[in-house]
Amino acid sequence: MNNKSSRIGFVATRLIGTDGVSLETEKWSNILSGMNHECFYFTGESDRPEERTYLVPEAHFKHPEIEDLNSDLFDNYVRSSHTSGKIQALRHHIKQHIYQFVRTFDLNLLIVENALSLPMNVPLGLALTEFIAETSIPTIGHHHDFSWERSRYSVSAADDYLRAAFPPTLPSIHHVVINSFAGRRLALRTGASSMLIPNVMDFDNPPPEPDAYAAKIRSALGIQPDDHFLLQPTRIVPRKRIEHAIELIHRLDCNCVLVITHASGDEGTAYENYLRDYADILNVPVIFGSNIVNHRRGTTSNGSPIFSLADAYQQANLVTYPSTIEGFGNAFLETIYFLRPIVISTYEIFKTDIQPKGFRVIGFDDFIEERTVRQAREVLHDPALGEEMTAHNYQIGRRYYSYRTLEYKLAALIHECLGV
C-alpha cells in the first residue's frame, strides 16, 4: 500500500458531538492519519485540534443567518430577491474563507462531509461548488443523506440551488455513498457514479470492559437497580419513530426505563413534546439524557459527570432502534460493537444492505407486533440468550464493517483522486 503523504481538508457544517457525520468523519480522519496523511478541518463548530481547524461561524447550519435563509427557502415555493441576494453574499464570504483554508494548510485534497448532499447550509454548498469548479481541486463528496430523502425539503424555493450544488457533478469530484440505494438514486438523478463505503466500527479492537465510572450512569440518570435500561441512542426527530420504543416498554409490562441520549437537533422540539405527552399517557418512564451523555466523558458547568455514549451502551440491557429511514444506521453498528441486543425496525437499507449479512436481531416492520414484545421480554429475562445473539453479531460486524475494510477502500479512493 502506497504511503505517500497528502494534506487533506475535511469540510462540514459542524464537527462536534455524537451526530453520525461527526463520528464518521473522526473515523475517516483517524484511518487517513494512520496512513500517513495529514488532516485539517473547515467547519462552523469543532472539537478537533485547534491548530488544524479553520472556523467560519456562517458554515454552521445553526448560524442565525443560515436558519433565516432555510425558513425562506424550505417553507415556500418562491423566494424573494432579498433572500437570493443574501445567499449570494454569504456564498462569496464563505468561498473566500475556503480559499484561505486551502492556502493556509497547503491542501491537495478536500473531503466534504454531507455539505454537498444535504442542503442544511445552501451558501456553503454553493461556495464549495464554485471553489471546486474554479480550482479543479480533487474532492471526495462523502454523502450521508440527500435532499430527496428528506420530506422537509419537498417544499422548496431552492430547486435551482439543489440542482447546482446538492450534489454538483464536476470532473474533480469523486462521490461516496453509504448505501447501495443512495448510489442508484444518485446515478438516476445526476448520471454520476459513486463508490459505496459503509459506516464502520473498530471491530478488531473490542471495547474495554465497563469501569466504575460507567457504572455510575444508571444512578446519574435516576434508574433504579431493578429497572431494565432500554437505550434509544438517536436524535429526537420523527423518522426515528421513538414512539414505538415507548409503546414497546408499555407492552413489556415490567420495570423498564427508556433513555434517549441525543437532543432534537435541527428539526425543532414539537416531536419531543409529543413524545413526552405520549409517554405520560402510557405511563412509561422516559429520560431525556442529552445533558449528561456525550461523545466523550467530561463534566457539566456545575461539576456533574458527563458520560460517553460508550458508557450508555455498555450499561444498557437492550437497544431500541425503530427508525423508518436511515442512510445506513450508525446506532445499529454501535450496538453490535458494544455487544448489546437490539429491537430494530427493518428499514429499507437494513433489509437490502445489512440484514443479508446474517445479523440476529429482534426485527419488526411497520408496527410493534406481539412477537416483537415476546422476543424482547425473553432477552431481558434471559441474559444468556442476549449474549449468544451479540457474540454472533460481533463476528459478522468484524467481517464486513471493520476499520480494515475502510482502510482498503480509502487507499483505493485516494489513489483514484491523486494517483498516489
C-alpha positions in Angstrom: 0.0 0.0 0.0 1.4 3.4 -1.0 2.1 5.6 2.0 2.9 8.9 0.2 1.5 11.7 2.4 -1.3 14.0 1.3 -2.7 17.1 3.1 -6.4 16.6 3.3 -9.1 19.1 4.3 -12.4 18.0 5.8 -15.3 20.3 5.2 -18.6 20.1 7.2 -21.2 22.3 8.8 -20.1 21.1 12.2 -17.6 18.5 13.6 -18.6 18.0 17.2 -20.6 15.7 19.4 -22.4 12.4 18.6 -24.1 13.0 15.3 -23.4 10.4 12.6 -21.5 12.8 10.3 -19.1 14.0 13.1 -18.5 10.4 14.2 -17.8 9.0 10.8 -15.6 12.0 9.9 -13.5 11.2 13.0 -13.1 7.6 11.9 -12.0 8.6 8.4 -9.5 11.1 9.7 -8.1 8.6 12.2 -7.7 6.0 9.4 -6.2 8.5 7.0 -3.8 9.8 9.7 -2.7 6.2 10.3 -1.9 6.0 6.5 0.5 9.0 6.9 -1.9 11.6 5.6 -2.3 15.0 7.4 -5.9 16.1 8.2 -7.3 19.6 8.7 -10.9 20.8 9.3 -13.1 23.6 7.9 -16.4 23.9 9.8 -18.7 26.1 11.8 -18.2 24.3 15.1 -15.5 21.9 16.1 -13.9 19.7 18.8 -10.9 18.9 16.6 -7.4 20.2 17.3 -7.5 24.0 17.2 -4.2 24.2 15.3 -5.7 22.1 12.5 -9.1 23.8 12.4 -10.4 26.8 10.4 -13.6 28.0 11.9 -16.2 30.0 10.0 -19.4 30.6 12.0 -21.5 31.0 8.9 -20.6 27.5 7.8 -22.8 26.1 10.7 -26.4 25.3 9.9 -27.4 26.8 13.2 -26.0 30.2 12.4 -28.9 32.7 12.7 -28.5 34.0 9.1 -28.5 30.4 7.8 -31.5 29.5 9.8 -33.4 32.5 8.5 -32.5 31.5 4.9 -33.6 27.9 5.5 -37.0 29.2 6.6 -37.3 31.3 3.5 -36.1 28.5 1.2 -37.9 25.4 2.5 -41.2 26.8 3.7 -42.2 28.4 0.3 -42.2 27.7 -3.4 -41.0 31.2 -4.4 -38.1 33.1 -2.8 -37.6 36.9 -2.6 -34.9 38.8 -4.3 -33.7 39.7 -0.8 -33.2 36.1 0.0 -31.3 35.5 -3.3 -29.1 38.4 -2.6 -28.3 37.3 1.0 -27.4 33.8 -0.3 -25.0 35.2 -2.9 -23.4 37.5 -0.3 -22.9 34.6 2.1 -21.7 32.3 -0.7 -19.0 34.8 -1.6 -18.0 35.3 2.0 -17.7 31.6 2.7 -15.8 30.9 -0.6 -13.1 33.4 0.3 -12.6 31.5 3.6 -12.4 28.2 1.7 -9.6 29.7 -0.5 -7.8 30.8 2.7 -8.3 27.4 4.3 -6.7 25.6 1.4 -3.8 28.1 1.2 -3.2 28.1 5.0 -2.8 24.4 5.2 -1.5 23.8 1.7 -4.1 21.2 0.9 -4.2 19.0 -2.1 -7.5 17.1 -1.4 -10.9 18.0 0.1 -13.3 15.6 1.7 -16.8 17.2 2.0 -18.9 15.6 4.7 -22.6 15.9 3.7 -22.3 19.6 2.9 -22.7 18.8 -0.9 -25.6 16.5 -0.4 -28.0 17.8 2.3 -28.9 21.5 1.9 -28.7 22.4 5.5 -26.5 25.3 4.5 -27.1 26.4 0.9 -24.5 29.2 0.8 -21.8 26.7 2.0 -22.8 24.2 -0.7 -22.7 26.9 -3.4 -19.4 28.2 -2.2 -17.8 24.8 -2.3 -19.2 24.1 -5.8 -17.8 27.3 -7.1 -14.4 26.8 -5.4 -14.1 23.3 -6.8 -15.1 24.5 -10.3 -12.6 27.3 -10.2 -9.7 25.3 -8.9 -10.4 21.7 -10.0 -9.1 20.5 -6.6 -9.6 16.8 -6.2 -12.6 16.4 -3.9 -14.4 13.5 -2.3 -18.1 14.1 -1.6 -18.9 11.9 1.3 -22.7 11.8 1.1 -24.6 10.6 4.2 -28.0 12.0 3.2 -29.6 13.5 0.1 -32.3 16.2 -0.1 -34.7 13.9 -1.9 -34.6 11.5 1.1 -36.0 14.2 3.5 -39.6 15.4 3.4 -38.6 18.7 4.9 -37.0 19.6 1.5 -40.1 18.7 -0.6 -41.4 22.2 -0.4 -38.6 24.3 -1.8 -37.8 27.7 -3.3 -34.2 26.5 -3.9 -34.6 23.9 -6.7 -32.0 25.7 -8.9 -29.5 25.7 -6.0 -30.2 22.0 -5.2 -29.6 21.0 -8.9 -26.4 23.0 -8.9 -24.7 22.0 -5.7 -26.5 19.2 -3.9 -24.6 17.4 -5.2 -22.7 19.0 -8.0 -21.3 16.9 -10.9 -17.9 18.2 -11.6 -14.9 16.3 -13.1 -12.8 16.5 -10.0 -15.5 15.4 -7.5 -15.5 11.7 -6.6 -18.8 10.7 -4.9 -19.0 8.3 -2.0 -22.3 6.9 -0.7 -23.0 4.9 2.4 -25.6 2.5 1.0 -26.4 0.9 -2.3 -29.8 2.5 -2.7 -28.3 6.0 -2.5 -25.8 5.1 -5.2 -28.5 4.0 -7.6 -30.6 7.1 -6.9 -27.6 9.4 -7.4 -26.9 7.8 -10.7 -30.5 8.0 -11.8 -30.9 11.7 -10.8 -27.5 13.0 -11.9 -25.7 10.4 -14.0 -22.8 10.4 -11.5 -21.1 7.2 -10.5 -20.1 6.6 -6.9 -18.2 4.4 -4.6 -20.0 2.5 -1.8 -18.3 2.9 1.6 -20.5 1.8 4.6 -20.1 3.1 8.1 -17.7 1.1 10.2 -16.5 0.4 13.8 -13.2 -0.8 15.1 -14.2 -4.4 15.5 -10.6 -5.6 15.5 -10.3 -3.8 18.9 -13.2 -4.8 21.2 -14.4 -2.1 23.7 -12.8 -2.2 27.1 -14.8 -3.7 30.0 -17.1 -1.2 31.7 -15.3 0.6 34.6 -16.6 2.1 37.8 -17.2 5.5 36.1 -19.5 3.9 33.6 -21.4 2.0 36.3 -22.5 5.4 37.8 -24.6 6.3 34.7 -27.6 4.4 36.0 -27.8 6.3 39.2 -27.0 9.6 37.5 -30.0 9.1 35.2 -32.2 8.0 38.1 -32.5 4.4 37.0 -33.3 2.0 39.9 -31.1 -1.1 40.4 -34.0 -3.5 39.4 -35.0 -1.5 36.3 -34.2 -2.7 32.8 -32.3 0.1 31.0 -33.5 0.4 27.4 -31.4 2.8 25.3 -32.5 4.9 22.3 -29.2 6.3 21.0 -30.5 8.7 18.4 -31.6 12.3 17.9 -35.2 13.2 18.6 -36.6 13.5 15.1 -39.8 12.0 13.7 -38.1 9.5 11.3 -36.6 7.8 14.4 -40.2 6.7 15.4 -39.3 6.8 19.1 -43.0 6.4 20.0 -42.6 2.7 19.0 -39.9 2.3 21.7 -42.3 3.9 24.2 -45.1 1.5 23.1 -42.7 -1.5 23.4 -42.0 -0.6 27.1 -45.6 -0.2 27.8 -46.4 -3.6 26.4 -43.4 -5.3 28.1 -45.2 -4.7 31.4 -42.1 -4.9 33.5 -39.7 -2.4 35.2 -38.2 -0.6 32.2 -36.8 2.9 31.6 -36.2 4.4 28.2 -33.2 6.7 27.9 -32.9 8.9 24.8 -29.3 10.1 24.5 -29.5 12.9 21.9 -31.3 16.2 21.7 -33.7 17.3 19.0 -31.0 18.8 16.7 -32.1 20.8 13.7 -35.7 19.8 13.4 -37.4 21.7 16.3 -38.9 20.5 19.5 -42.5 19.6 18.5 -41.7 15.9 18.2 -40.0 15.9 21.6 -43.1 17.5 23.2 -45.2 14.8 21.5 -43.0 12.0 22.9 -43.3 13.5 26.4 -47.1 13.6 26.2 -47.3 10.1 24.7 -45.0 8.7 27.4 -47.2 10.3 30.1 -50.4 8.8 28.5 -48.9 5.3 28.6 -47.2 5.8 32.0 -43.8 5.0 30.6 -40.7 6.4 32.3 -38.6 8.2 29.6 -35.3 10.0 30.4 -34.1 12.7 28.0 -30.4 12.3 28.7 -28.6 14.6 26.3 -27.4 16.8 29.1 -25.2 14.1 30.6 -24.4 11.8 27.6 -21.9 13.0 25.0 -19.3 11.5 22.7 -16.7 11.8 25.4 -16.6 11.9 29.2 -16.4 15.2 31.0 -18.2 17.4 33.5 -21.0 19.9 33.3 -20.6 23.6 34.3 -21.7 22.7 37.8 -19.3 19.8 38.1 -21.7 16.9 37.4 -20.3 14.0 35.4 -20.9 13.7 31.7 -20.9 10.1 30.4 -19.8 8.9 27.0 -22.1 7.2 24.5 -20.0 4.1 25.1 -20.8 4.2 28.8 -24.6 4.3 27.9 -24.3 1.4 25.5 -22.4 -0.8 28.0 -24.8 -0.2 30.8 -28.0 -0.8 28.7 -29.9 -4.1 28.8 -31.4 -3.6 25.3 -31.2 -1.0 22.5 -34.2 0.3 20.6 -33.8 1.5 17.0 -37.3 1.8 15.4 -36.3 4.2 12.6 -38.3 4.3 9.4 -35.5 5.8 7.3 -31.7 5.6 7.8 -28.9 6.4 5.4 -27.0 3.5 6.9 -27.5 3.1 10.7 -24.6 4.2 12.9 -26.6 3.2 16.0 -27.0 -0.3 14.7 -23.3 -0.8 14.2 -22.5 0.8 17.6 -25.0 -1.7 19.2 -23.2 -4.6 17.6 -19.8 -3.3 18.6 -20.9 -2.9 22.3 -22.4 -6.3 22.3 -26.0 -5.2 23.1 -29.2 -6.9 21.8 -31.4 -4.7 19.6 -35.0 -4.2 18.7 -34.9 -2.7 15.2 -37.3 -1.6 12.6 -36.3 -3.3 9.4 -35.9 -0.1 7.4 -35.1 -0.3 3.7 -31.3 0.0 3.8 -31.2 -2.6 6.7 -33.2 -5.0 4.5 -31.1 -4.5 1.4 -27.5 -3.9 2.6 -27.2 -5.2 6.2 -29.7 -8.0 7.0 -28.4 -10.3 4.3 -25.1 -10.5 6.1 -26.8 -12.7 8.7 -27.2 -10.5 11.8 -29.6 -11.7 14.5 -32.0 -9.0 15.7 -35.5 -8.5 17.1 -37.0 -7.0 14.0 -40.4 -5.6 13.1 -41.7 -3.7 10.1 -44.4 -1.1 10.4 -45.7 -1.7 14.0 -44.8 -3.5 17.2 -46.2 -7.0 17.0 -46.8 -9.4 19.9 -43.9 -11.4 18.6 -41.6 -8.4 19.0 -42.7 -7.9 22.6 -42.2 -11.6 23.4 -38.7 -11.7 21.9 -37.7 -8.5 23.8 -39.0 -9.9 27.0 -37.1 -13.2 26.5 -33.8 -11.3 26.0 -34.4 -9.1 29.1 -35.2 -12.1 31.3 -32.5 -14.4 29.8 -29.2 -12.6 29.5 -27.5 -15.7 28.1 -29.8 -15.5 25.1 -28.7 -11.9 24.5 -25.1 -12.8 24.9 -25.4 -15.6 22.3 -27.0 -13.1 19.8 -24.5 -10.4 20.4 -21.4 -12.6 20.1 -22.7 -13.9 16.7 -23.4 -10.3 15.5 -19.9 -9.1 16.6 -18.2 -11.6 14.3 -20.3 -10.6 11.3 -19.6 -6.9 12.1 -15.9 -7.7 12.2 -16.0 -9.3 8.8 -18.0 -6.7 6.9 -17.7 -3.3 8.8 -14.3 -3.1 10.4 -11.7 -0.4 10.1 -9.7 -2.7 7.8 -12.5 -2.5 5.3 -12.5 1.3 5.5 -8.7 1.5 5.1 -8.7 -0.6 1.9 -11.4 1.4 0.4 -9.8 4.8 1.3 -6.5 3.7 -0.1 -8.2 2.9 -3.4 -10.1 6.2 -3.3 -7.1 8.4 -2.6 -5.2 6.7 -5.4 -8.2 7.4 -7.8 -8.2 11.1 -6.7 -4.5 11.8 -6.6 -2.7 8.9 -8.3 -0.7 8.1 -5.2 
